[in-house]
């Protein structure tokens, strides 16, 4: 394992330990941390695909219920993680699990649409993971999953007094990730991720951008997300024809 990956694994463990100490009040009923119970897969992802400097880092918000929540990989739709990224293995359970949102790991039968769209675009454009990861990396800003029973809650919807220490820890982790990977570009997948990256990386010689979030809740994403995201990346100069 190269030093890049070792440093990012250490940073992920520090982030996991820090956010595990935080408390969240109702309506949050359950908090999952895949950096804990899916640590083996997450660290395998870092070891295999974060082994050097990366020109472009894509940053998502936090794990989706059928993506990283199940696999430990950002936007980690199960079929893409298993069949394209070549990662699989046992996944544990959060300390407190909602019966409405069980963690089934690679046995989960649901597909994370956002992850299927994101990794699907990368697989179609680059062909192999090695070609994509030669210059790119994908991470999440926040590692935690917040549930109200079975309903997913995103970090931007939580009270500021609860999220302040969470955002501080996530800022530090993003800064460390950029220290290691030295990207030219950090691209937020959605507006919130871009805003958080801009705050965390203020004053650094890193270009920031944003692509449309691939969520099926977005009408714009449902009208052809891959074409829209590709156009945005070409217009920014992140990609070239």
Buried (B, 14 or more C-beta within 10 A) or exposed (E): EEEBBBBBBEBBBBBBEBBBEBEBEEEBBBBBBBBBBBBBBBBBBBBBBBBBEBBBBBBBBBBBBBBBBBBBBBBBBBBBBBEBBEBBEEBBBBEEBBEEBBBBBBEBEEBBBBBBBBBBBBBEEBEEBEEBBEBBBBBBBBBBBBBBEEEBBBBBEBEEEBBEBBBEBBBBBBBBBBEBBBBBBBBBBBEBBBBBBBEBBEEEEBBBBBBBBBBEEBEEBEEEBBEBBBBBBEEBEBBEE
